[in-house]
Amino acid sequence: MEKVIFQSPQSGETLEFYAIEQTKISGFNYLLVAEEEEGDCDAFILKELSQENSDEITYEVVESEEELEYISRVFAEILEDVDFTM
C-alpha cells in the first residue's frame, strides 16, 4: 500500500495516509485513504479538485452525505473485503 502525504492549506500541517484505492467517476478522481496500513481505522474519501494547468494536485475530503454514500458504495464494490461504517 502506498503512503501519501498531504499538506493542510489552513494549518500547513503534514498529514500521512495510506492509499487504499482510487477511482474516477463523472470526470473526478477519488481516493480512499486510511490512517493505518492494516486493521480497523478511520478512512476518508478524497476528491481531486486540481486545475488542468496547475502542477499542484488538490484534494478535499468528501463531506456531502449523498456523494459520500454513493462513492462509498463504489469503493465497497471494488474492495469486496472491506466494510464501511459511517
Beta strands, then each sheet from edge to edge (+ up, - down):
strand 1: 2-7
strand 2: 14-25
strand 3: 28-34
strand 4: 43-48
strand 5: 59-61
sheet 1: 1+ 2- 3+ 4- 5+
end
